[in-house]
Amino acid sequence: LPSGYHYLIEAVIVPYYTGSASNTDFIEFQIYDETNLTHVGTKAMIHRSTGEDGGLTSRDEKCRYFADCSSSSIDISVKLTAATAAWNRLNYSTNSFTKYSGSGRIIIWRLES
């Protein structure tokens, strides 16, 4: 992210699993500051279950970060922070899996400093 601005970043991954899984399976991810080598912003958690889950009360399916790049630029990525073994496809892009998992995305809003 170039210097001279503030940024609001939202990232979503789309996990897919093959084989057996349980309703306790989850995947967690967060934005990573590659320049300063640290996780930043809020974590996101996705559960396998589509029903209500107490683990989602303080988490969201997307991670967010407000970056202050007013004085220096940074490089960012999205990294997994935790996952159960059942999740074995991320943003998978073959014809047989795309209809189930789709693709992830990162949205970046550049704000004037």
Protein Blocks (a to p, Z undefined) as FASTA:
>chain_A
ZZhiacddddddddddedjddfkbccddddddfklopaehjdddddfblcdcfklmmgcf
bdcddddfklbccddddddfbdcfklmcehiabfklmmmnopaddddddddZZ
